[in-house]
Amino acid sequence: MTLLALRGTPALTPSVAGPFLRGPGLVWAALFANVLSFQRIPLLVPIPGPLGQALAQGALPLAFGLVLLANPRGVLRPNLFLSLLSVMVLLALIVSIHNTFAFGSSYRALRLTAFVAVLWMLTAWWGEPGLPLLRAHLLCLKVVTASVLFGLVVAPGKALAFQGRLSGILWPIPPTQVAHYAAVALGCTAVLWFCGQATGRSTVITVGAGAVAIVESHTRTALLALFVGLVIAGASLFMGHVRVRRTAAVIAVLGAFVAAFFAPLIVSWASRGQTAQEASQLTGRTKVWSQVLDLPRQWPQRWFGTGLSNKSFNGLPIDSNWVATYYDQGWAAVVLQVTVLLTLVLVAVTRPRGPRRAIALFLVAYCVVASFTETGLGDASPYLLDLTVAASLLALPARRPVP
């Protein structure tokens, strides 16, 4: 057994080359729709709140049904990544029933259980040479980004109504998530292009659309996470790919030119009209973090939390994966999440140089940087889907039965 998957597991998938319903694409699309939570944002065509929430939450049972069609024999590949997530799910189930809002907390824990169960069923496609989960993830990211940019074209005033930042108006997507989807699509496509596995046209379109979405969303965290992820992914490919070395040289020259001539515009974009004090407090986030960490708690609550919440404290969003995890599931869940990230990094180090390792490193690095001002590494969220894709890329291919 490797750290992520058994090498000796027979390849029993029906699978990527099979009928349309027998692949992971539709299952992944349903999971992705499930994590597109319904927000209170003005839409081009108004959708009633209960209907929007029902559509998003109903995508999870749809994903469960589709994965049973795609993997009818229930082929699973044992792996440490999902095993650690399952321990975290078990912790959430045990603790949530003791929450002050036991029904809501337990409901979130049950939904997370079903989400992780679907991810287990998708392990049959881990390590496949066609990168099926990555391709499905990229398609979902591109479709969502395209829908946001379409809204910007047809109704720019409404699309930029959220404090001048780009948000989705076909489906309510806040600016931070717009930047997340665009940055991950841009970064993964760029790494595929580095390795000669993406055409120039598709790369230009994806990178251009992603850059517009990130700039118009005014999301600093996504831009920083994208930069760090690409640097780490590029470093893993630097010695083996001439294209990476040439691109790095061109970006260094262009970066110096842009920094020299457009510094005022860059500072204005990054400040978003905030004062120095507001920027140092991360738009008020640090105040909420201090309140959460200073909250008196008994030792069971410090270690195991009080159950899954809506990631807010006193009506204000926590906006930090690590603070929110401590608040919900205590230090035990924090340790589990750190172990998950370290496991992925250590496994990536043992894999040969190539697009699989580079994209996995990009996704892990992106999630680590974003986790300081975003939540989701331990929830049913786009970040958990990112990490699942990374784990699937690092898994060894299943050994085919000997004829």
SVG drawing of the C-alpha trace seen along z (x, -y; Angstrom):
<svg xmlns="http://www.w3.org/2000/svg" viewBox="-39 -56 56 70">
<polyline fill="none" stroke="black" stroke-width="0.4" points="0.0,0.0 1.2,-3.5 0.3,-6.5 -2.5,-7.3 -3.7,-4.1 -3.1,-0.4 -1.0,0.3 -2.3,3.9 -6.0,3.0 -7.5,4.4 -8.7,2.0 -12.5,2.7 -13.8,-0.6 -16.4,-0.5 -15.1,-3.5 -13.6,-6.5 -14.1,-5.1 -17.5,-3.6 -21.0,-5.0 -21.8,-8.6 -23.4,-7.7 -20.6,-5.3 -17.9,-7.9 -17.1,-10.3 -18.0,-13.5 -21.6,-13.9 -21.0,-12.8 -18.3,-15.5 -20.6,-18.1 -23.3,-17.3 -20.7,-17.5 -19.6,-20.8 -23.2,-22.1 -23.6,-21.1 -20.8,-23.3 -22.1,-26.3 -24.0,-27.5 -26.9,-29.9 -25.9,-33.5 -27.9,-36.7 -26.7,-38.5 -28.9,-40.3 -29.4,-38.1 -30.1,-38.8 -33.1,-36.5 -34.2,-36.4 -34.3,-32.9 -36.4,-32.4 -34.1,-31.6 -35.8,-28.3 -35.6,-27.1 -31.9,-28.1 -31.0,-26.3 -33.0,-23.2 -31.2,-23.1 -27.8,-23.3 -28.5,-20.8 -30.4,-18.5 -27.3,-18.1 -25.8,-15.9 -28.3,-13.0 -28.2,-13.3 -24.4,-12.8 -24.9,-9.8 -27.3,-8.2 -25.1,-9.0 -22.0,-7.5 -23.9,-4.3 -24.5,-4.1 -20.9,-5.0 -19.5,-2.5 -22.2,0.2 -19.8,2.7 -18.7,0.3 -15.0,0.5 -13.0,-1.5 -9.2,-2.2 -8.0,-2.4 -6.1,-5.6 -4.9,-7.7 -6.3,-11.0 -10.0,-9.9 -9.3,-7.8 -8.2,-11.0 -11.3,-12.8 -13.5,-10.0 -12.1,-10.3 -12.9,-14.0 -16.4,-13.2 -16.8,-10.8 -15.7,-13.5 -18.2,-15.9 -21.0,-13.4 -20.2,-12.6 -19.8,-16.3 -22.6,-17.8 -25.4,-16.1 -24.2,-18.0 -24.4,-21.4 -26.8,-24.1 -28.3,-24.0 -28.2,-20.2 -30.5,-19.8 -28.6,-22.2 -25.2,-21.0 -26.2,-17.3 -27.7,-18.0 -24.4,-19.6 -22.5,-16.6 -24.7,-14.1 -24.3,-16.0 -20.6,-16.0 -20.8,-12.2 -22.7,-11.7 -20.2,-14.0 -17.2,-12.0 -19.0,-8.8 -19.3,-9.9 -15.6,-10.8 -14.8,-7.3 -16.8,-5.8 -14.9,-8.0 -11.6,-6.5 -12.1,-3.9 -10.9,-6.5 -7.8,-7.6 -4.6,-7.2 -6.2,-6.8 -4.0,-8.0 -6.7,-10.2 -6.8,-12.4 -10.6,-12.1 -11.2,-13.9 -8.9,-16.8 -10.6,-17.1 -14.1,-17.1 -12.9,-19.6 -11.5,-22.0 -14.6,-21.8 -16.8,-22.8 -14.4,-25.6 -14.4,-26.9 -18.2,-26.8 -18.7,-28.7 -16.1,-31.3 -17.7,-31.7 -21.1,-32.2 -19.7,-35.0 -18.0,-36.7 -21.2,-36.4 -23.0,-38.3 -20.3,-40.9 -20.9,-41.5 -24.7,-41.6 -25.2,-43.5 -22.0,-45.0 -23.7,-47.3 -25.4,-44.4 -22.3,-42.1 -20.1,-44.8 -22.8,-45.9 -21.0,-44.1 -18.7,-47.0 -17.4,-47.3 -16.2,-43.6 -17.3,-41.0 -19.8,-38.5 -22.0,-35.9 -25.5,-37.1 -26.7,-34.0 -26.1,-32.0 -25.1,-34.0 -21.3,-33.6 -19.5,-36.0 -16.3,-37.7 -14.0,-35.6 -15.3,-32.4 -15.3,-33.9 -11.6,-34.5 -11.1,-31.0 -12.6,-29.3 -10.8,-31.5 -7.4,-31.1 -7.6,-27.3 -8.7,-27.0 -5.9,-29.4 -3.2,-27.6 -4.1,-24.1 -4.3,-25.0 -1.0,-26.8 0.7,-23.8 -0.8,-21.5 0.5,-23.9 4.0,-23.8 4.0,-20.1 2.6,-20.2 -0.8,-18.7 -2.9,-21.8 -3.2,-23.6 -2.1,-27.2 -5.6,-28.4 -7.3,-26.8 -4.6,-28.1 -4.8,-31.7 -8.6,-31.7 -8.5,-30.2 -5.7,-32.3 -7.2,-35.5 -10.7,-34.8 -9.3,-33.8 -7.1,-36.9 -10.1,-39.2 -12.2,-37.5 -9.5,-37.7 -8.7,-41.4 -12.4,-42.4 -13.2,-40.5 -10.4,-42.4 -9.5,-39.3 -5.9,-39.5 -5.9,-36.1 -6.7,-34.3 -4.0,-36.2 -1.3,-35.5 -2.3,-31.8 -2.2,-31.6 1.3,-33.1 2.6,-30.8 1.1,-27.7 2.5,-28.4 6.0,-29.1 6.0,-25.8 4.5,-23.9 7.0,-25.6 9.9,-24.7 9.0,-21.1 9.1,-21.2 12.0,-23.7 14.8,-21.3 12.8,-19.0 10.9,-21.4 12.4,-24.1 9.0,-25.9 8.9,-26.4 12.4,-28.0 11.6,-30.3 8.2,-31.3 9.8,-32.1 12.3,-34.4 9.6,-36.2 7.4,-36.6 10.4,-38.0 11.1,-40.6 7.4,-41.5 6.9,-41.6 9.7,-44.1 8.3,-46.3 4.8,-46.2 6.0,-46.9 8.0,-49.9 5.4,-51.6 2.1,-50.6 2.9,-50.6 0.3,-53.2 -2.5,-51.2 -1.3,-48.0 -1.4,-49.6 -4.8,-51.1 -6.2,-47.7 -4.7,-45.9 -5.9,-48.5 -9.5,-48.4 -10.0,-51.8 -9.2,-50.6 -7.0,-52.5 -3.8,-51.0 -5.4,-49.9 -8.2,-48.1 -5.8,-46.3 -3.6,-45.3 -6.8,-43.8 -7.6,-41.9 -10.9,-43.9 -11.9,-43.2 -11.2,-39.5 -8.6,-39.6 -11.1,-41.1 -13.4,-38.1 -10.5,-35.7 -9.4,-37.2 -13.0,-36.9 -13.1,-33.2 -9.7,-32.4 -10.4,-34.3 -13.7,-32.6 -13.6,-30.6 -14.1,-26.9 -13.8,-23.7 -11.0,-21.3 -13.4,-18.9 -14.6,-21.9 -11.0,-23.1 -10.0,-19.7 -13.2,-18.5 -15.2,-21.7 -19.0,-22.0 -20.1,-20.7 -20.4,-22.0 -21.7,-25.6 -22.3,-28.1 -18.8,-29.4 -19.8,-32.6 -19.4,-34.0 -21.8,-36.5 -23.3,-37.0 -19.9,-37.8 -18.1,-35.4 -15.0,-33.8 -13.3,-33.7 -10.4,-31.5 -10.3,-27.8 -8.1,-27.2 -10.0,-29.5 -13.4,-28.1 -12.1,-24.5 -10.9,-25.1 -14.3,-26.7 -16.3,-23.8 -14.2,-20.7 -11.3,-21.8 -7.6,-21.2 -8.2,-17.5 -9.6,-18.5 -6.9,-21.1 -4.3,-18.4 -6.1,-16.1 -6.2,-18.8 -2.5,-19.6 -1.8,-15.8 -3.9,-15.7 -1.9,-18.5 1.5,-17.2 0.5,-13.7 -0.2,-15.1 3.1,-17.1 5.1,-14.1 3.6,-11.8 4.1,-14.4 7.8,-14.5 8.0,-10.7 6.4,-10.9 8.3,-11.4 8.5,-14.8 5.6,-15.6 2.1,-17.2 0.5,-15.0 2.9,-16.0 3.1,-19.7 -0.7,-20.2 -1.1,-18.4 1.5,-20.7 -0.2,-23.7 -3.6,-22.7 -2.2,-22.0 -0.2,-25.2 -3.2,-27.2 -5.4,-25.7 -2.8,-26.3 -2.5,-30.0 -6.2,-30.5 -7.0,-28.7 -5.9,-31.7 -8.8,-33.9 -11.2,-31.3 -13.0,-28.3 -13.6,-24.8 -10.7,-22.4 -12.8,-20.2 -16.2,-20.9 -18.1,-20.0 -16.6,-22.9 -14.6,-23.7 -11.4,-23.5 -12.1,-19.9 -12.7,-19.1 -9.4,-20.7 -7.6,-18.5 -9.4,-15.4 -8.2,-16.1 -4.7,-16.5 -4.9,-13.1 -6.3,-11.4 -3.3,-12.7 -0.8,-11.4 -2.4,-7.9 -0.5,-5.1 -2.4,-3.5 -4.2,-0.4 -2.5,2.8 -4.2,4.5 -5.1,8.2 -2.5,10.4 -3.9,12.0"/>
</svg>
